[in-house]
């Protein structure tokens, strides 16, 4: 099984720390799985312009192909400061 984990923030370290822990636990429990972390801070991605994902080059092509080949995807998202409004 191929699992791709996306650390969904290219700023700060908290999302990456949470993803590192999640992947550590996943590797301990699913030693036969191929687990890959993609960190947007470490790749040079281009925004999609409507082309087929196979037509991109460089990191964009590698990342999209890796995601498309995955059996499972784990997405870590950031939480920036937010508050609940009180009435």
Number of C-alpha atoms within 10 A of each C-alpha: 11 15 20 23 21 21 24 18 17 14 11 10 12 15 21 23 13 15 22 15 12 14 20 13 12 14 14 9 10 13 10 10 13 13 20 17 17 17 18 15 14 9 14 10 17 12 6 10 8 7 8 9 16 11 9 18 12 11 14 19 17 16 21 14 14 15 19 13 11 16 12 13 16 17 14 19 15 17 9 6 5 6 6 5 5 4 3
